[in-house]
Amino acid sequence: MQESVGDEALAVALGGINIDRDFCQQAQADGVTEGAYVEIVGLAARLAHLDVFARGVGVPVRRLGAPVEDREPSRERPSVAKKEGFFTASIPSAPTGGELAVSLFGNQPAPNILRSLSLVPDEARRLNALLNQEYFSMETIFDFTYSSHNSITRPQLELIAAKVSELNQCFY
């Protein structure tokens, strides 16, 4: 099983457009749980993101530091998780998702990209932390007049983000 998880992680990190619903279902048939799949995707996406960002701004890719957490995964499935059309179950936005949704997304509707990793709430929190630093906070993500840059408008920023996603063959 460990070898399978390693193979799945490598495929997620390098697969891009090949990661689809069939891939997710096959990973689960091979013994990778939904929660483990979410963790693999979250970790691979963050690492790939950091590498692409470093290359994009022309700095060397940083070596990974020592882990800051040494605890075992909880392996608990949130009771409010349900199938919402993503590859795995997720936490609905508040109020349907209850207190957990509020702790993850606040009281406003959450973008699908955030909810897609929410089966493992810590993965959703890690994604939120990254997006808060490099994109928009949950408080500003639906304020389409807000821009985090003085020289570029929000619509321009969204157009660039969409084009980068297309160039990277992002299925999302």
N, C-alpha and C positions, 0 to 999 in steps of 0.2 A: 504494500500500500504506500509506503513512503516514496518508493520510486515513482508510482503513479502521480502522487501529489507534486513531486518535483517536475515531472514531465508536463503536468497541467500548468504549473506556474511558468515554465519556460514558454509554453505555447501561448499563454495569455500575454506575457511580456513581449513576445516577438510576433504574435499572430495578427494583430490589427483587425483587418476586415474579416478574417476567418473565424473570429470569435462571434458565434451566433447562438441562437436558441438550441440548435442541434448539438453544438459543441458543449454547451452547458449540460444538456440532458445526458450526453455521452459521458461526461466527467462524473456525473452523479451515478450513472449505471456502473462506472468503473470503481465506485466506492468513495468518491469525494462528496462529502455532505454539502447541503446548501450553504450552511454557515462557513465551512472551510472554503468553498468556492468564492463566497463574498470576500473573505479575508485575502485569498490569493489575488483576486482581481483588484481589490483596494491597494494592496501592497505593490503589486506590479505596476498599476497605474501611477501611483505616487512616485515610484522610482523612475519610471520612464519619463514622467513629467519633469522631474528635477534634472535628468540628463538632457532632455531636449531644451529646457530653459537655459541651462548652462551653455550648451552649444550655441543657442540662439543669441545670447549676449556676449559670446566670444570668450568665455572663461573656461578653465579646465573643469572637467567633471570631478566633483568631490568624492573622495572615498567615503564609504559608509562608516559612521562612528559606531561606538559600542551601543548595544541596545539600552534604552532608558527604562524599559519595563521588562521585568523578568517573571511576570506572573503568567500562569496558564490561562488559556482562553476559558471563558465561563461555560461555553457550550450550552447556554440557556437560550431557548427560542422564546422571544417575547410573545406573550399571550395575544397581543393585538396584531401580530404579523398576519398578513393575508396575501393571497395572490391578487396582484393589481395589474398584471399584464407584463411585468418585467420577467427576466429569466429566472429569478428567484422570488420568494415571498418578500414583502417589504412592510414598513410601517406607514399607514396612511397619514396624511396631514391631519392636524387638529380640526375639529374636535373628535373625529372618528378614531384617531390614533391615541387619544387620551393623553395622560400626563407624559408618557414617553415621547410622543410626537411634539408636545410643547417644549420638552427639554432639548430635543434635537433641532427643531425647526422654528420654534416660537409659535405664535398663534396664527400666523399667516399661512397660506398655502405654500407647500414646499415644491421647488422645481423637481421634476422627475429624476434628474441626475443625482440629486441628493438622496432622494428616497430609494434609489436603486441599490444602495449599499446598506440600507437601514436594518436589514435582517440582523446584522451585527452592529448594534448601536455604536460601539467604539469605532468601527470603520466609518460610519456616518459622521461622527465627531471629528475624526482625523481629516476627512474630506472637507468638512466645514472649516476647520482651522486653516487648511491650505487655501481654500477659496477666499476666506476672509482676508488673507495676506496678499493674494495675487489677483483677485478678481473683484468680487463684491461681497459684502457681508449680507447675512440674511435680512438685515434691516433695510438694505438699499437695493437688493437684487430686483425687486419689482417696482422700483422708482425709476421709470424710464427717462426722467429728466436729469437724474444723477449721473455724474461721470467722475471717476476717480483720477482723471487726468485733465489738466488745464488745457492741453493743446488738442484734445480729441473729444468729440461728442459721444454720447452713449450709442446712438445708432451706428456711428463709424466703428466704435469698438466692437459691437456685436457683429458687424459685417466682417471685420478682420477675424474674429473668433470663428465665425462660420466658415470662412475661406480656409483657415488653418485646419479646422476639423475635416473639411473636404479633402485638402491636400494630404492629410494624414490618414485618409480613408476611415475616418471615425464613423462607425455604424450608428452612433447615437446622434 
